[in-house]
Amino acid sequence: MTDVRYDVEALRLERLARLQSAMRTHGVDVCVLSNEPNVRYATGVSAMPVYSMSTFARCAVVPQEGTPILFEHANSMHRSALRTPDVRPMRAWEFYDDPQAEADRWADETLAAIRELGAPIEAMAVDRLGAPAYLALASRGVSIRDSAPVTQEARRIKTPQELVLLDVNAAMVMDMLAAFEAAISPGASERELLAVLSDVMVRGGGEYLATTTVCSGPNTNPWRAEVTDRRLENGDLVYVDTDTVGIEGMFFCVSRTLPVGEATPPPEQRDVYRVSYDWLQAMQALLRPGLSCGELASLAPPIPERFLAQRYECMVHGIGLEEENPSVCHPQDRQSNPDTLIEEDMALVVELYAGEVGSRHGVKLGDQVVVTGDGCRVLCPFAFSDLLLS
């Protein structure tokens, strides 16, 4: 593991400054944020993150200027007060026989907090609301806007402390991949390999795995399978997508495909692996500041026709506290943000799935990078398979 240090208070203040700057740019006076990564970005706080993603356990009221107010699950207030200055009990409405009555109380307390902060209610932006909370605000004459343009702009460029955290997490993910590769052997199950990955992650200070993508043999085709009880066999391919929410919640999405056994893999496996490897290297070589997403899509190395039907949903996507923007779609697909520029200090994932329809094998390769002044830097330069490249 790396001994690089990061400063959590500086991290909180850097992120808040970027968020409030984006609010001013978009003319948003106050954000009411319930989405777990957005709350973390605005306040530095995370408690029970998996639970909070499906439950309205907290929300952050963020003004254009000044300190946000965090409404927190009552039993987590002591923890959150270690990270952000103003923490108050959250009025939750879920799991009540009459959720609307509780949501009405939440709305009154939230609007009172906004008035306390001196922010106009007319330009309020939110990220997600349950129906009771939405109805409570609507019944009080509040018109809401989508906060996504604000939060996406704020989170697109990584702050100095986020860049430090990316390197801290990269060392842990390298350890995860090394342990994973060492555990590959005939007879090991996909679940056992996933447990190796998770064990190193938790021991290293990470939080949780966002997916369970460890697949072998016929489970490698098509993409988007998940871990099973299947045991590896000699001659299999096995791939992993780390999808790790790591130290301080930084998301890492690194993919590798590896052979099972020491025999030289058959030509069909080496062929699909070589195509994937060459594409990944060529795509990464294109990344540089000033290139638009549309230009990058048009310059992308072509993927052989036989793999297009099962292509991954995008070629490049942003990453930070979760999978983020911008994204670069395949040239055959609609590019929703063709004019968005690649900028220095963006964190991006470049990835490819290659597998023919009906084939027994598929290959997933992907790297996480930081855009530099003249290109990009791979954060986890974990070795590719010499056997599959032979």
BELKA-V650147 format. One record per pair of residues at least 24 apart in sequence whose ideal C-beta (glycine too) atoms are under 7 Angstrom apart, sorted by the first residue. I is the first residue (numbers start at 1). J is the second residue. D is the distance in Angstrom with one decimal. If there is no record, write none. Layout:
I;J;D, I;J;D
This chain:
1;171;5.2, 1;172;6.3, 1;175;6.7, 1;204;6.2, 2;167;6.4, 2;168;5.7, 2;171;3.9, 4;164;6.1, 4;167;5.6, 4;168;5.3, 6;161;5.5, 6;164;4.6, 6;165;5.3, 6;168;6.2, 7;161;6.0, 8;44;6.4, 8;83;6.9, 10;161;5.2, 11;44;6.6, 11;161;3.9, 11;162;6.9, 12;44;3.4, 12;83;6.7, 12;84;7.0, 14;159;3.7, 14;160;6.6, 14;161;5.6, 15;41;5.0, 15;159;6.1, 16;42;6.3, 18;154;4.4, 18;159;6.5, 19;62;6.5, 19;154;4.3, 20;64;5.6, 20;65;6.6, 22;150;4.7, 22;153;4.4, 22;154;4.2, 23;64;5.0, 23;150;5.4, 24;64;5.7, 25;153;6.9, 26;149;5.5, 26;150;5.1, 27;123;6.1, 28;123;5.4, 28;125;4.6, 28;145;6.7, 28;150;5.5, 29;64;5.8, 29;119;4.8, 29;120;4.7, 29;123;4.2, 30;61;6.5, 30;62;6.6, 30;63;5.4, 30;114;5.4, 30;117;7.0, 30;119;4.0, 30;124;5.3, 31;62;4.4, 31;125;5.0, 31;147;5.1, 31;150;6.4, 32;59;5.9, 32;61;5.6, 32;110;6.3, 32;124;6.3, 32;126;4.8, 33;59;6.3, 33;60;4.6, 33;62;6.4, 33;127;5.3, 33;147;6.5, 34;59;4.6, 34;127;6.2, 34;128;5.2, 34;129;6.9, 35;127;4.3, 35;128;5.3, 37;321;3.8, 37;322;4.8, 38;127;5.3, 38;151;5.3, 40;249;5.7, 40;321;6.0, 41;155;6.1, 41;321;6.1, 42;68;5.5, 43;68;5.6, 43;70;5.0, 43;83;6.9, 43;84;4.2, 44;83;4.3, 44;84;5.5, 45;70;5.9, 45;80;4.4, 45;83;4.9, 45;84;5.3, 46;249;5.7, 47;73;6.9, 47;76;4.0, 47;79;5.3, 47;80;5.9, 48;76;6.7, 49;207;6.4, 50;208;6.0, 55;94;6.0, 56;92;5.9, 56;93;7.0, 56;94;5.9, 56;130;5.8, 57;90;6.5, 57;92;6.6, 58;90;5.4, 59;90;6.7, 61;110;6.4, 61;113;5.0, 61;114;6.1, 61;117;6.8, 63;117;4.4, 63;119;4.5, 64;119;6.9, 66;117;6.4, 69;113;5.0, 69;117;6.9, 93;132;5.0, 93;133;6.8, 99;132;4.6, 100;132;5.0, 100;135;6.8, 103;132;3.5, 103;133;4.9, 103;136;4.4, 104;136;4.9, 106;133;6.2, 106;136;6.7, 107;133;6.7, 107;136;3.7, 107;137;5.4, 107;140;6.0, 111;140;6.7, 125;150;6.0, 127;151;6.6, 152;325;5.0, 155;320;5.3, 155;324;5.8, 156;318;6.4, 156;325;6.4, 156;326;7.0, 156;346;6.4, 157;343;6.0, 157;345;5.1, 157;346;6.2, 158;320;6.7, 158;345;5.0, 158;347;5.4, 162;320;6.9, 163;345;6.5, 163;370;6.7, 165;247;6.7, 165;248;5.5, 165;250;5.1, 166;250;6.2, 166;347;6.1, 166;370;6.4, 166;379;5.8, 168;247;5.7, 169;246;4.2, 169;247;5.3, 169;250;4.8, 169;252;5.6, 170;379;4.2, 170;380;5.0, 172;201;6.8, 172;204;4.0, 172;205;6.9, 172;206;6.2, 172;246;5.9, 172;247;6.6, 173;242;5.7, 173;244;6.1, 173;246;7.0, 173;252;4.8, 173;254;5.9, 173;380;5.0, 174;380;5.4, 174;382;5.9, 175;200;5.4, 175;204;6.3, 176;200;4.5, 176;201;5.6, 176;242;6.3, 176;244;6.9, 177;254;6.9, 177;256;6.3, 177;382;4.6, 180;240;5.7, 181;258;6.0, 184;232;6.8, 184;238;6.1, 184;258;5.9, 184;260;5.9, 185;232;7.0, 186;232;5.7, 186;233;5.8, 186;234;5.0, 186;260;6.1, 186;261;6.3, 187;231;5.5, 187;232;6.7, 188;231;6.7, 188;232;5.3, 189;229;5.8, 189;230;6.6, 189;231;4.9, 190;214;4.8, 190;215;6.6, 190;216;5.7, 190;227;4.6, 190;228;5.4, 190;230;5.4, 191;227;5.6, 191;229;6.1, 194;227;4.9, 197;240;6.7, 201;244;5.6, 201;246;6.8, 205;247;4.6, 206;244;5.7, 206;245;6.8, 206;246;4.0, 206;247;6.0, 207;245;4.7, 207;246;6.7, 207;249;6.3, 208;245;5.3, 209;243;6.0, 209;244;6.0, 210;243;4.3, 210;245;5.7, 211;241;6.5, 211;243;4.2, 213;240;6.5, 213;241;3.9, 213;243;6.2, 214;240;5.3, 215;239;5.8, 218;360;5.2, 220;355;6.9, 220;361;5.8, 220;362;4.2, 221;355;4.2, 221;359;5.2, 221;360;6.4, 221;361;6.0, 221;362;3.7, 222;310;5.1, 222;355;6.1, 222;362;6.7, 223;310;6.3, 223;312;6.6, 223;353;4.2, 223;355;6.6, 223;362;6.2, 223;364;6.5, 232;260;4.8, 233;260;6.6, 234;260;6.1, 234;261;4.1, 235;260;6.6, 235;261;6.0, 235;263;6.9, 236;260;4.1, 237;269;6.0, 237;361;5.3, 237;363;6.8, 239;363;6.8, 239;364;4.5, 241;364;6.2, 249;321;5.2, 250;321;6.9, 251;319;5.3, 251;320;6.6, 251;321;6.2, 251;322;5.5, 251;323;6.7, 252;368;5.9, 253;319;5.9, 253;323;7.0, 253;349;4.7, 253;366;6.4, 253;368;6.0, 254;366;6.2, 254;367;6.4, 254;368;5.5, 254;380;4.9, 254;382;6.8, 255;351;5.7, 255;364;4.5, 255;365;5.5, 255;366;3.7, 256;365;6.7, 256;382;6.2, 257;363;4.6, 257;364;5.8, 257;365;6.2, 258;385;5.5, 259;385;6.0, 259;387;5.1, 259;388;5.8, 264;387;6.3, 264;390;6.1, 265;387;5.9, 265;388;5.6, 268;361;6.8, 269;361;5.6, 269;388;6.4, 270;388;5.6, 270;390;6.8, 272;354;5.2, 272;361;6.4, 272;363;5.0, 273;363;5.2, 273;385;6.9, 273;388;4.0, 273;389;6.9, 274;389;6.5, 275;304;6.1, 275;354;5.8, 276;352;5.3, 276;354;4.7, 276;363;4.6, 276;365;4.7, 277;365;6.3, 277;384;5.9, 277;389;6.4, 279;303;6.4, 279;352;5.4, 280;350;6.3, 280;352;5.9, 280;365;5.1, 280;367;6.6, 283;315;6.4, 283;350;5.2, 284;350;5.4, 284;367;6.5, 284;369;6.5, 284;376;6.0, 287;342;6.4, 287;348;7.0, 287;369;6.7, 287;371;6.2, 287;375;6.3, 287;376;4.3, 288;342;6.8, 288;374;6.3, 288;375;5.3, 289;342;5.9, 289;343;5.5, 289;344;4.7, 289;371;6.0, 289;373;6.7, 290;341;6.3, 290;342;7.0, 291;342;4.9, 292;338;6.3, 292;339;5.7, 292;340;6.5, 292;341;5.5, 293;326;5.4, 293;328;4.9, 293;335;6.2, 293;337;5.3, 293;338;5.8, 293;340;4.8, 294;335;5.4, 294;338;2.9, 294;339;6.6, 296;328;5.1, 296;342;6.7, 297;328;5.3, 297;329;6.1, 297;331;5.1, 297;335;5.4, 298;331;6.1, 300;331;6.2, 306;356;5.0, 307;354;4.5, 307;355;6.7, 307;356;6.5, 308;332;6.9, 309;357;5.3, 310;353;6.7, 310;355;5.3, 310;357;6.1, 311;353;6.8, 312;351;6.1, 312;352;6.0, 312;353;4.3, 315;350;6.8, 316;348;5.4, 316;349;6.8, 316;350;5.3, 317;348;6.9, 317;349;5.5, 318;346;6.4, 318;347;6.7, 318;348;5.9, 319;347;5.1, 319;348;6.7, 319;349;5.2, 319;368;6.3, 320;347;6.0, 342;371;5.9, 343;371;6.6, 344;371;5.4, 344;372;6.5, 344;373;5.7, 345;370;6.7, 345;371;6.5, 346;371;4.5
